[in-house]
């Protein structure tokens, strides 16, 4: 079973950048699609981005397209989310999730990290 641990969150001013990491344990990580979701207080968990097992396919929510970049390094068992031009509305807890395919629905994922807080000040 793969276990996921997020890191890289923090406080940043609007217009700034952060890079989140999702580090995995387990020999099967390279076969997993990995997605990022986020959840702001009082809101539902929403899809941010997903990358397939070999990094060849990526998909983004419209709200982050052109600002965020997802990538992976299977040799390091890590998926990254580079977040640029951050906005206050990007403030949320960010979670990574692993699954068999590149789903955009959080219910389709059965492996989750604990989350990392991202706060963007105006």
C-alpha positions as CSV (number, residue, x, y, z in Angstrom):
1,X,0.0,0.0,0.0
2,X,1.3,3.4,-1.0
3,X,1.4,6.2,1.7
4,X,1.5,9.8,0.7
5,X,3.0,12.8,2.6
6,X,2.6,16.4,1.4
7,X,4.9,19.3,2.2
8,X,5.7,22.7,1.0
9,X,2.7,24.7,2.1
10,X,3.0,28.0,3.8
11,X,2.0,31.7,3.8
12,X,2.7,33.7,0.7
13,X,1.6,37.1,-0.7
14,X,-0.6,37.3,-3.7
15,X,1.4,36.9,-6.9
16,X,3.9,34.7,-5.2
17,X,4.8,31.1,-5.8
18,X,5.0,27.9,-3.8
19,X,6.0,24.3,-4.7
20,X,4.2,21.5,-3.0
21,X,5.6,18.0,-2.9
22,X,3.8,14.7,-2.5
23,X,6.3,12.0,-1.3
24,X,5.3,8.4,-1.6
25,X,6.4,5.3,0.1
26,X,5.8,1.9,-1.5
27,X,7.2,0.2,-4.6
28,X,4.0,0.6,-6.6
29,X,4.0,4.4,-6.7
30,X,5.2,4.6,-10.3
31,X,2.0,2.8,-11.4
32,X,-0.3,5.3,-9.7
33,X,-1.9,8.4,-11.1
34,X,-1.6,11.2,-8.6
35,X,-4.0,14.1,-8.2
36,X,-4.0,17.3,-6.1
37,X,-7.2,18.5,-4.5
38,X,-7.8,21.4,-2.2
39,X,-10.4,22.3,0.4
40,X,-11.1,25.7,1.8
41,X,-13.0,26.2,5.1
42,X,-16.7,25.6,4.6
43,X,-16.3,24.4,1.0
44,X,-16.2,21.0,-0.6
45,X,-13.0,19.4,-1.6
46,X,-12.2,20.4,-5.2
47,X,-10.0,19.0,-7.9
48,X,-6.9,20.9,-8.8
49,X,-4.7,18.8,-11.1
50,X,-3.8,15.2,-12.0
51,X,-0.9,13.5,-13.6
52,X,-0.8,9.9,-15.0
53,X,1.6,7.2,-14.0
54,X,4.5,8.2,-16.3
55,X,3.9,12.0,-16.4
56,X,2.8,12.0,-20.1
57,X,-0.7,13.2,-19.3
58,X,-1.8,16.1,-17.1
59,X,-5.0,17.9,-16.5
60,X,-5.9,21.0,-14.6
61,X,-9.0,22.7,-13.2
62,X,-9.9,25.8,-15.1
63,X,-9.2,27.9,-12.0
64,X,-5.5,27.0,-12.0
65,X,-4.8,26.4,-15.6
66,X,-1.8,28.5,-16.8
67,X,-0.7,29.2,-13.2
68,X,0.0,25.7,-11.7
69,X,2.2,22.9,-13.1
70,X,2.1,19.3,-12.0
71,X,5.0,17.0,-12.5
72,X,6.5,13.8,-11.1
73,X,9.8,12.1,-10.6
74,X,9.2,8.4,-10.2
75,X,12.9,7.8,-9.3
76,X,12.2,10.0,-6.2
77,X,8.7,8.7,-5.6
78,X,7.5,12.3,-5.6
79,X,4.9,14.4,-7.4
80,X,5.1,18.2,-7.4
81,X,2.7,21.0,-7.8
82,X,4.3,24.3,-8.8
83,X,1.9,27.1,-8.0
84,X,2.6,30.5,-9.5
85,X,0.7,33.8,-9.5
86,X,-1.1,32.8,-6.4
87,X,-4.4,34.4,-5.5
88,X,-6.1,34.7,-2.1
89,X,-8.8,32.4,-3.4
90,X,-6.1,29.6,-3.7
91,X,-6.0,29.5,0.1
92,X,-6.9,26.0,1.2
93,X,-5.6,22.8,2.5
94,X,-4.0,20.9,-0.4
95,X,-4.1,17.1,-0.5
96,X,-2.5,14.7,-2.9
97,X,-4.2,11.4,-3.7
98,X,-3.2,8.3,-5.5
99,X,-5.4,6.1,-7.8
100,X,-5.4,3.7,-10.7
101,X,-6.4,6.3,-13.2
102,X,-6.4,10.0,-13.7
103,X,-9.8,10.8,-12.1
104,X,-11.0,14.3,-11.3
105,X,-13.5,13.1,-8.7
106,X,-12.1,12.8,-5.1
107,X,-14.4,9.8,-4.4
108,X,-12.4,7.7,-6.9
109,X,-9.2,7.9,-4.9
110,X,-8.4,5.6,-2.0
111,X,-5.0,6.8,-1.0
112,X,-4.6,10.3,0.6
113,X,-2.0,12.4,2.3
114,X,-2.7,14.4,5.4
115,X,-2.7,17.7,3.6
116,X,-0.7,20.9,3.7
117,X,-2.0,24.4,4.3
118,X,-1.5,27.1,1.7
119,X,-2.4,30.6,2.7
120,X,-2.3,33.5,0.2
121,X,-2.5,37.0,1.7
122,X,-3.8,39.9,-0.3
